């Protein structure tokens, strides 16, 4: 039986996402520059990226210091003296960085979830980046109860992340392990936080895990481990 030539044949229904503008910038941020597309343990890779974000202010410092020393023919005294009045020159930078990552994380995660039509897409790992950075910030960059952040050997406080003071490789590793454990376990109120709308629900449960992990780091520091 042949089709009626006057009747239009049905056309294949296209993917509805094709009609939606692809939010490339939001997806780039939400997947942590593509780490979320990795087929194995994308959340773990996102957490590793969070550790690198925590070290970013230190890298920037050494880059600027190298440029100043080059311009001053090896003398960085003026540069150091302009910062030495601060107890911790990196602390405000870390706080600003954590706020920035959290803010763009909520925005990008919301856009990605809307585009992929999933409440919490596995490819979105900016929440792990933010949570891991928050872990080392709260757990190591802030001093202990009434204690002081140890200074760099020359007397210039270079901040608590990435120097021979409150945070070293052992605390980085411990913070990484603790955050991954709490992120998977999702203790109260992490699961409740997932019910928040949009990107807030994607990000908030990792912030809760970060607080638990930071408390573990504080206990480790208090015990002198």
Beta strands, then each sheet from edge to edge (+ up, - down):
end
